[in-house]
Every structure is written in structure tokens, then in C-alpha cells.
Amino acid sequence: MVQSFEEFCGGQFWDESLTLNQSWPQFTECFKDTALVWGPCGWLWVTLPFNLIYLLSKKDGVPVPLSCLNVTKTFISFVLFFVAIVDLIEAASIKADDKFEVTKPITDAVFVAGSLRAATFLLSAMLMQLERRRGSITSGTLFIFWLLTMVAGIIPFYSYIIEDLFRMSLFYIYWALVFIQLILHCFAERITRRGYHELGKNPSPEMSASFLSRILFWWLNKMVLTGYRKPLEEGDLWDLHTRDQHETVIPVFNKAWKNEIERCREKQHRYQQEVAYHSSSIHNVQEKETLASNERTPLIDKKGKVEVSFKGGKQKTVEPSLMRVLAKCYSIDLLKSFGCKFIYDLLQFVSPMILNVLIAYTQNKASDFVWKGYLMLLHFFLWLSSSPVFSIRTSIMV
């Protein structure tokens, strides 16, 4: 028989009274074993195809040499993989020994969550080495994965105190390793000139910046401080990023423009063949009518009249489209910009809602829990921090 979701979890997924009407927020075991594990791990698996397409399509990717940072990150991922396996073995032994008196019941969701964790940590280690081999010095996908995993681990952090000592210690080791992994992913691998394109005399620090530094524009602080201390001069400016230099942009545009011209030539050739075919058909019809006519044949026969019309007139000329070429060259960048603009617009609608809830809390502060106020302030801080990021990214990408 098909197992229901509550049987799979061992209880209900969400309990509003347990979460919102307590002196500190509590969550059901089903929520902790499903949403808090499936969410972060699902992010890495869902983005895997797009990540692979991007990495495998990099034609100029030169392998980054092994470094202490890369080896440490890979080693921690393998350690987390073994921690997840040990946790699975411990859960299986608890269920086999029927130790339900001192611990929570071990359901199928626990085994699925542990297996998914182990597979995802192993995948993260493989992605780190693949990105290194393809010349990527930082990874936004992995950074977001470790950030989500760390945040999701905060929720059950205190609940493991009531567990048995072994599983509690195992979880705290797991969470500490995830936190270290997140810190390590705040840094990028070092770029070496060997095998790479010439970086220039004064290369842009964005090229060697990590994902976090790029989205927060932390790499720009040096120029801001220089401009604060003295007027900027030409020597203070960095070279353009290699993706924005003419050596990178012009060949891509020329290739797309040549393809567009070739497409127009083929279309023009097909049109000329079509015109020639219709012209020959009209000529044959006219010859047959001339042979079959006599003195009594009308000069203008409406029934036998043949008309051939073409869109845009008989003298049709196919011209290359600059808009089509620009769309082919910069469609991905435009989609990223539209995505950031969409998220920014959504955040503008969220702001009044957060303020409304915060004002309502201050009016009923005496009868409500303190942790709700801190949670609202955290949401307000995240909104204030993320809105400018998406707004600036929209302008830069366009």
C-alpha cells in the first residue's frame, strides 16, 4: 500500500501552535527531517544540470593548481559524507534495538534525509574538483548551498540537546564543519598567470574576487578608499574585466553578425528561387491560354486570371537584423538582469508588509513573545541588505 506522508514522517509536517505560541520557536520532527534537509540539498541537485552546462562549455578554462584552500574544502566535504553515513548507521541501530524510550522514533524520513545528505556532500566534493579543472576560482552555487545548510542547521541546533549524547555530538560536529565550509567558500582560489590570458598591468580585482565579494561589491572598497583620500587619477583605475574587453566582445559579435548575414543570404536565395518558380508557372499558363484562344476569346478572363503576390512587394530584400544579433550575444545577461529586477520589485512589495507586522508587534509588545520581535528585525535587516544588491546588479548587467 502507498504510505501516507504522515506515516513517512511519523507525524504532521507543520504545527502552528507549536511554532508560534511558545516561549521559543519549536518545529515538528517531520519538518526538520524533510524541509530543512530537502531544501538545501534540493538546491544543489536542481542547479546541477545548469552548472554542468556552464562548466563544460568553458572553452578557455585552464585548470587551477591545487591549493590548501581547495584541498581543505574537498576534505571537509568527504568528512561530512562520512558523518552522514555514521549518523545513518546509528539511526539504523537505534531502530533495530527499539530504543524509542530515550530517543525519538526513527522513521523513513530520517533515512531519506541521511542518504540525501551523504549523496549531496559527495556531489559537492566532486563539483569542487570539476570547477577547479575548468578554471573556476569561486562558485556561487556551492556558496548558496552551504549558506542554506548552515541556516537550516540553526533550527534543530537546540533540539538535539534532548537526544542521546552520541547523536547530539555528531550533529554539533556536522554543523561546525558546515560553518567552516561556508567560511572557506567566502574566499576564492588564487589566479596564477601561467596558462591564463594576460591580466594586464593593473588587473581588475573583480577577476580574483569570491562570489560573496562580487555580489556585495567588496572588491571595490580599495578604489572607494583611494577616492576618499585623494582625487582619482588615471593610474588609480583598473583595467577592464576580460569579459568586457574588446578582445572578448568583438569576436563574439562578429561571429553572430556573420551568421546573421549568412542566414539572410540563404533566405534571399530561397526567395529568388520561389519568384523564379512562380514566374515560370505564370508563363506556362499564359502560353496555354494563347494556344486555346480564338477571335471570340475575351481579352480579360476573370476565371482564368492568375495573380501571384508576395509579402512586402515583388522586390523583396532580406536585411540582417541587429536586434537579433544582440539578442543572441547578450540574451543570458539580459535574462539575469530581468531576474534581478523582478526580485527587486518583489522586495518592494515585501517592505510595507514587514513594517506593518513590526508596528503591530510594538503595539502588543507586552502580550507577545520577545523572539518574534528579534525575528522581525532580522527580516527587516535582510530586506534592507538585499534590495540594493539586486538593484545594483540590475543596472550593471544591463
C-alpha positions in Angstrom: 0.0 0.0 0.0 1.0 3.6 -0.6 2.5 5.1 2.5 1.0 8.5 3.6 3.2 11.4 4.2 2.4 11.5 7.9 3.4 7.8 8.2 6.5 8.5 6.3 7.4 11.4 8.7 6.0 9.9 11.9 3.7 12.9 12.5 2.3 16.1 11.0 4.5 18.3 8.9 3.6 21.7 10.4 2.1 22.7 13.8 1.4 26.4 14.0 0.6 26.4 17.7 3.9 24.6 18.4 5.9 27.1 16.5 4.3 30.5 17.1 2.6 30.1 20.5 5.7 29.0 22.6 8.3 31.0 24.5 10.8 29.8 21.9 10.0 28.5 18.4 9.7 24.7 18.1 9.3 22.7 15.0 7.9 19.2 14.3 10.3 16.3 13.7 8.7 15.9 10.2 9.6 19.5 9.3 13.2 19.1 10.5 13.7 15.7 8.7 12.2 16.9 5.4 12.1 20.7 4.7 15.4 21.5 6.5 17.2 18.8 4.6 15.5 18.7 1.2 15.6 22.4 0.7 19.4 23.0 0.8 20.2 19.6 -0.9 17.5 20.2 -3.5 19.1 23.5 -4.4 22.4 21.8 -5.4 20.7 19.0 -7.3 18.3 21.3 -9.2 21.1 23.6 -10.3 23.4 20.7 -11.2 22.4 20.5 -14.9 22.9 24.2 -15.4 26.2 24.2 -13.5 27.5 21.3 -15.6 26.5 23.0 -18.9 28.2 26.2 -17.8 31.4 24.4 -16.7 31.7 22.1 -19.7 31.0 24.9 -22.2 34.0 27.0 -20.9 36.4 26.7 -23.8 39.2 28.7 -22.3 39.1 27.1 -18.8 42.6 26.4 -17.6 42.9 24.1 -14.5 43.6 25.9 -11.3 46.5 24.4 -9.4 45.8 22.5 -6.2 45.9 24.7 -3.1 45.5 24.4 0.6 42.0 26.1 0.3 40.8 23.7 -2.4 42.1 20.6 -0.6 40.7 21.7 2.7 37.2 22.3 1.3 37.2 18.9 -0.5 38.5 17.1 2.6 35.7 18.7 4.8 33.1 17.6 2.2 34.3 14.0 2.5 34.3 14.2 6.3 30.7 15.4 6.2 29.9 12.5 3.9 31.3 10.0 6.4 29.5 11.8 9.3 26.2 11.4 7.4 27.0 7.7 6.9 27.8 7.2 10.6 24.5 9.0 11.5 22.6 6.7 9.2 24.2 3.6 10.8 23.5 4.9 14.3 19.8 5.6 13.3 19.5 2.1 11.9 21.0 0.5 15.1 18.6 2.6 17.3 15.6 1.4 15.2 16.8 -2.2 15.3 17.3 -2.1 19.1 13.9 -0.4 19.6 15.3 2.4 21.8 12.2 4.5 21.5 12.1 5.3 25.2 15.1 7.6 25.2 15.0 8.9 21.7 12.5 10.0 19.1 11.1 7.3 16.8 13.3 6.6 13.8 11.1 7.0 10.7 11.7 6.5 7.0 12.2 10.3 6.7 15.3 10.1 8.8 16.9 7.5 6.5 15.9 9.5 3.4 17.3 12.7 4.9 20.6 11.0 5.9 21.0 9.4 2.5 20.3 12.7 0.7 22.8 14.5 2.9 25.5 11.9 2.2 24.9 12.0 -1.6 24.9 15.8 -1.6 28.1 16.1 0.3 29.8 13.7 -2.1 28.4 15.7 -5.0 29.8 18.9 -3.5 33.3 17.4 -3.4 33.1 16.3 -7.0 31.8 19.7 -8.1 34.7 21.4 -6.3 37.3 19.4 -8.3 35.3 19.8 -11.6 35.2 23.6 -11.1 39.0 23.6 -10.3 39.6 21.6 -13.5 37.6 24.0 -15.6 39.4 27.1 -14.2 36.6 28.4 -11.9 38.0 30.1 -8.8 34.7 30.6 -7.0 31.3 29.1 -7.0 28.0 30.8 -6.3 26.1 27.6 -6.3 28.2 26.0 -3.6 28.2 29.1 -1.5 24.4 29.3 -1.5 24.3 25.6 -0.7 26.5 25.9 2.3 24.7 29.0 3.5 21.3 27.3 3.3 22.7 24.2 5.0 24.1 26.3 7.8 20.9 28.3 8.3 18.8 25.2 8.2 21.0 23.6 10.9 20.4 26.5 13.3 16.7 25.5 13.8 17.3 22.0 15.2 20.5 23.1 16.9 18.9 23.3 20.4 16.6 20.4 20.0 19.4 17.9 19.8 20.2 18.5 23.5 17.3 16.2 24.4 18.7 13.5 22.1 21.2 10.9 23.2 24.8 12.1 23.7 26.2 10.4 20.6 23.7 11.8 18.1 23.9 15.2 19.8 27.7 15.3 19.5 27.5 14.0 15.9 25.2 16.8 14.9 27.3 19.5 16.5 30.4 18.2 14.7 28.3 18.2 11.5 27.1 21.8 12.0 30.6 23.1 12.9 32.1 21.5 9.7 29.3 23.1 7.6 30.0 26.5 9.2 33.7 26.1 8.4 32.9 25.2 4.9 30.8 28.3 4.5 33.7 30.5 5.8 36.1 28.8 3.3 33.7 29.5 0.4 33.8 33.2 1.2 37.3 33.1 -0.3 38.4 32.5 -3.9 41.2 30.5 -5.3 44.3 32.4 -6.3 44.7 33.1 -10.0 48.1 32.3 -11.5 49.3 33.8 -14.7 50.7 30.5 -16.0 48.3 29.3 -18.7 45.9 32.2 -18.4 45.3 35.2 -20.6 47.5 38.2 -19.8 45.8 40.0 -16.9 47.3 43.4 -17.7 49.5 45.8 -15.6 46.6 46.7 -13.3 44.0 43.9 -13.4 40.6 44.4 -12.0 40.2 42.8 -8.5 36.8 41.5 -9.6 38.6 38.8 -11.6 40.1 37.3 -8.4 37.2 38.1 -6.1 35.0 35.4 -4.5 31.2 35.1 -5.1 30.4 36.9 -1.9 32.8 39.7 -2.7 31.2 40.1 -6.1 27.6 40.3 -5.0 28.5 42.7 -2.2 31.0 44.7 -4.3 33.6 44.2 -1.6 36.3 44.2 -4.2 35.5 47.9 -4.9 36.4 49.1 -1.4 40.1 49.8 -2.3 39.1 52.3 -5.1 36.5 53.9 -2.8 39.1 54.5 -0.1 41.6 55.8 -2.6 39.0 58.3 -4.0 38.2 59.3 -0.4 41.8 60.1 0.4 42.7 61.9 -2.9 41.2 62.7 -6.3 41.4 59.6 -8.6 43.9 59.7 -11.4 44.2 57.6 -14.5 46.8 55.4 -12.8 44.4 54.6 -10.0 41.9 53.0 -12.4 41.9 49.3 -13.0 41.9 47.6 -16.4 38.6 46.3 -17.7 37.4 42.9 -16.8 38.4 40.4 -19.5 34.7 39.7 -20.3 34.3 43.5 -21.1 37.4 44.0 -23.2 37.2 44.2 -27.0 39.3 41.1 -27.4 36.5 39.2 -25.9 33.4 41.1 -27.0 34.2 41.8 -30.7 34.9 38.2 -31.8 31.6 37.0 -30.3 29.7 39.9 -32.0 31.4 39.4 -35.4 30.7 35.6 -35.3 27.0 36.3 -34.6 26.9 39.0 -37.3 28.4 36.8 -39.9 25.9 34.0 -39.1 23.1 36.6 -39.4 24.4 37.7 -42.8 24.6 34.1 -44.0 21.1 33.5 -42.8 19.8 36.5 -44.8 21.7 35.3 -47.9 20.1 31.9 -47.7 16.7 33.4 -47.2 17.2 35.8 -50.1 18.3 32.8 -52.3 15.2 30.8 -51.4 13.1 33.9 -52.2 14.6 34.3 -55.6 14.0 30.6 -56.4 10.4 31.0 -55.3 10.0 34.0 -57.5 11.5 32.2 -60.5 9.3 29.2 -59.9 6.1 31.3 -59.8 7.2 33.3 -62.8 7.7 30.2 -64.9 4.3 28.9 -63.8 2.6 32.1 -64.9 4.4 32.0 -68.3 3.2 28.4 -68.9 -0.4 29.3 -68.1 -0.3 32.3 -70.4 1.1 30.1 -73.3 -1.7 27.5 -72.8 -4.4 30.2 -72.9 -2.9 31.8 -76.0 -2.9 28.4 -77.9 -6.5 27.7 -76.9 -7.9 31.2 -77.7 -9.6 32.4 -80.9 -11.3 35.6 -82.1 -14.2 35.2 -79.6 -11.9 34.7 -76.6 -12.2 37.6 -74.1 -9.1 39.6 -73.6 -9.7 39.7 -69.8 -11.0 36.4 -68.3 -11.7 36.7 -64.6 -11.9 33.0 -64.1 -8.5 32.3 -65.7 -6.7 35.2 -64.1 -3.6 34.2 -62.1 -2.2 36.5 -59.5 0.9 36.0 -57.5 1.6 38.3 -54.6 4.5 38.4 -52.1 4.7 39.9 -48.7 6.4 43.3 -48.9 6.1 43.6 -52.7 7.8 41.9 -55.6 11.1 43.5 -54.9 11.7 41.8 -51.5 15.1 42.4 -49.8 16.1 40.5 -46.7 18.3 42.6 -44.4 20.3 41.4 -41.4 18.7 42.2 -38.0 21.0 43.9 -35.5 18.4 43.3 -32.7 18.6 39.5 -33.4 22.4 39.6 -33.2 22.3 41.5 -29.9 19.7 39.0 -28.5 22.0 36.1 -29.4 25.0 37.7 -27.8 23.5 39.1 -24.7 20.3 37.1 -24.1 21.7 35.4 -21.0 22.9 38.7 -19.4 19.5 40.3 -20.2 17.7 37.3 -18.5 19.9 37.7 -15.4 19.1 41.4 -15.3 15.4 40.9 -15.7 15.5 38.2 -12.9 17.3 40.6 -10.6 14.8 43.4 -11.4 11.9 41.0 -10.8 13.2 40.1 -7.4 13.9 43.7 -6.5 10.3 44.6 -7.4 9.0 41.8 -5.2 11.1 43.1 -2.3 9.5 46.5 -2.7 6.1 44.9 -2.0 7.5 43.0 1.0 8.7 46.1 2.7 5.3 47.5 3.7 4.2 44.1 4.9 7.2 43.8 7.2 6.7 47.3 8.6 3.0 46.6 9.2 3.8 43.4 11.2 6.6 45.2 13.1 4.3 48.1 14.1 1.6 45.7 15.2 4.2 43.9 17.4 5.3 47.1 19.1 1.7 47.9 19.9 1.1 44.5 21.5 4.6 44.1 22.8 3.6 43.2 26.4 1.4 40.3 25.3 3.7 38.8 22.7 7.0 36.8 22.8 10.3 38.7 22.6 11.8 36.3 20.0 9.1 37.4 17.4 10.4 41.0 17.6 14.0 39.9 17.0 12.8 37.7 14.1 11.0 40.7 12.5 14.1 42.9 12.9 16.2 40.2 11.2 13.7 40.1 8.3 13.8 43.9 8.1 17.7 43.9 8.1 17.8 41.2 5.4 15.4 43.2 3.2 17.5 46.4 3.7 20.6 44.5 2.8 19.3 42.5 -0.2 17.3 45.3 -2.0 20.4 47.4 -3.0 22.2 44.3 -4.1 19.5 43.3 -6.6 19.0 46.9 -7.7 22.7 47.5 -8.5 23.1 44.1 -10.2 20.2 45.0 -12.5 21.9 48.2 -13.6 25.3 46.6 -14.1 24.0 43.7 -16.1 22.1 46.0 -18.4 
